[in-house]
Amino acid sequence: MRRVLKIGALGLTALLVLMAIGLAVWEPLLAETPAPPPMHNYASVIARDTFGVPHIFGKTDADVAYGVAYAHAEDDFSTLQEAVAMSRGRLGAMTGADGAKVDYALHLLGARETVDRDYAKQPADVRALLDGYASGLNRYAERHPGEVRLSRLFPVDGRDIATGFVLRTPFFFGLDQVLGALSGDTPLPKESAGPTPDSPDPAAIPAGAQSAGDGNQNGSNAFIVAPSRSADGFTRLVSNSHQPWRGPVTWYELVVHSGQGWNFAGATFPGVPFPVLGHNETLGWTNTVNRPDLTDVYKLVLDAAGTQYRFDGKWLPLQRTRVWLHVKFGPFVLPIPKMVYRAVQGPVIINKSGAFAMRYAGADQVRMIEEYYRLTRARDFAEWQKALAIQGVSATNFLYGDAKGNIAYFYNASFPNRKPGFDYSTVLPGDTSRDLMAGTVPWARVPRNVNPASGFLINANNTPYQAAGAGSEINPGDYSPLLGIETDTTNRGTRAIELMGANPSISRADLERIKFDTGVSKLSWAAKWYADLAAVDAKGDRALVDAKALMAKWDWNFDGRNPADALAAILLRAGQKWHYRRAPRLDPREELGKAAAYLTTHFGRIDPPLGTVLRLRQGKVDLPLDGAPDVLRAASTWDEAPDGRLVVNHGDSFVMFVEWDKGGRVSSRSIQPYGAATTRPDSPHYADQAPLFVAHKFKPVRFAPASLRGNVERVYRP
């Protein structure tokens, strides 16, 4: 008997070992790998400037796209692989549970099916661009097999790259938050801040007004100055998009030159074969996140079996598809079954509260790829607007300037058509077509502010009704409330209007000071939050008494010179947690106590210098920072390091200053927090831009090929 038990135990052990091996190796064996793009000899050349920024040259645009992929892989192949795994539904196998949530979204939104249906319909030059980019990734993977993180992830094809666009684009206007709320059966995110802006109309800011001081979350700043407002008659554009400093939506700087006339300097994201903001010879633009209400949620009425839903008096079959999510747990990858559903309105999520269908902007189309590409090739304002009118980019502000002195702000969004009489900011009845309307609002009705009399435009994730200063704003009454245009303001937006409006002749130096301003406007939401903190009843609590006394001496500026800066920065971050998210206001007494306790615990005092607390860290580089959340010198979010330092991970990221002189000649400068090779610790460009970044300085963008002479680190064919 003992021998039998021993044999049985050995057999069970062997079975468990075989199961473990199977769980460790099954996923790539079942993964579908597409055929690579057709063989092509891509004629690409990469020239790395002295900061490691790639300048990619090619005979054709597709040649350039091949080089873009290869150069980016040299600097950050790890993140690029996540972008590919995401488009294949294999991110969970690479990164675990968080990645599996993205894989679920891929299936739920039908991103792959959309591409399979429409890819062949894309213009030939767009498909050639995508195939060229995919081929560049394949070439790098072939040459560096030891860096590949997931077996059978390569080769990729143009459809993989296109799928990434379809999946990620709606996340920029917050669809992921709706998905998360419905999946978790929690309240939906608030779609509106109310009927009127939550900060004063620009007319309430008197000419020459200054706030005290000398001077998501997602966020960005954009500034444009027309010749009529600039001190020297130049047109100036500042691109200051705020993105995470690491990960799948981190900016990557590049310059492209094609023998077909495609010349552009700017930045892109992992998995994108061209710059998505920056400038060419004659025009440029930048983007900031906008937050119109672009998602409509409908509650369905299901039958008892849950297989049909009622619509206009009829019972329709609820489309059901079983998918398998591949979820990494340690060395194992587990197959997790999940059902995805779809109704006439769109994707459906079923939770304990019921079944909810979603209709969202830009669904089931791939036009955003062509649109961004055409924008980079536009030569004048008319061509650029024609590209923007494709309406493939479902949401994001565009702020534009050009060599002829035109400036413009487009509150770009693919607004869903909606019917009067329904409140689309709430959950709608899903059993009727009376509240459902197909199509997108025509391009001509998209809000815009073109060549305002003020001669300047700004956006800092604030309402489009505050962009150009008193007397030059667009009229809210000109746009239907059914568009769901945001009325939110930010301190950055109010402060920018304040500073730009106070200066009738804005020089280059003035614009730099405004961009790096660290002040808080006393007309902003933040001022109201600080007033609440000042009104806290300390009730004899010594820590609160001391914190209030310190804040009373604060100069409303995060330049690092005031002993209250660190405390004020932590408190502003607390305010952002409720303000930007349109959430209930936090308790000011509790937040004041928490902020004081944090500083006391880690620094032994509540007044350490801001630069001691707020840090830029990358490898061995450890530098002090100024700024704070929701100031123009943005340090939006941070990690709390074991030593108590607040290590910034989001905020000012890729910053570009572009200007066209009176003769229409373009020049530009740029900077990033780390460097060109953000995931390559052994590279000299892992953090070489950091000292310039913390000092508010820039490096030249060597846009003209001739300017590379004497400033090239390496030239090679990928």
Buried (B, 14 or more C-beta within 10 A) or exposed (E): EEEEEEEEEEEEEEEEEEEEEEBEEBBBEEBEBBEBBEEBEBBBBBBBBBBBBBBBBBBBBBBBBBBBBBBBBBBBBBBBBBBBBBBBBBBBBBBBEEBBBBBBBBBBBBBBBBBEEBBEEBEEBBBBBBBBBBBBBBBBBEEEEEEBBBEBBBBBBBBBBBBBBBBBBBBBBBBBBBBBBBBEEEEBBEBBBEEEBBBBEBEEBEEEBBBBBEBBBBBBBBBBBBBBBBBEEBBBBBBBBBBBBBBBBBBBBBBBBBEBEBBBBBBBBBBBBBBBBBBBBBBBBBBBBBBBBBBBBBBBBBEEEEEBBBBEEEEEEBEEEEBBBBBBEEEBBBEBEBEBBBBBBBBBBBEEEBBBBBBBBBBBBBBBBBBBBBBBBBEBBEBBBBBBBBBBBBBBBBBBBBBEBBBBBBBBBBBBEBEEEBEBBEBBEBBBEEBBBEEBBEBEEBBBBBBBEBBBBBBBBBBBBBBBBBEBBBEBEEBEBBBBBBBBBBBBBBBBBBBBBBBEEBBBEBBBBBBBBBBBBBBBBBBBBBEBBEEBEBEEBEBBEBBBEBBEEBBBBBBBBBBBBBBBBBBBBBBBBBBBEBEEEBEBBEBBBBBBEBBBEBBEEBBBBBBEBBBBBBEEBBBBBBBBBBBBBBBBBBEEEEEBBBBBBBBBBBBBBBBBBEEEEBBBBBBBBBBBBBBBEEBBBBBBBBEBBBEBEBBBBBBBEEBBEEEEEEEEEB
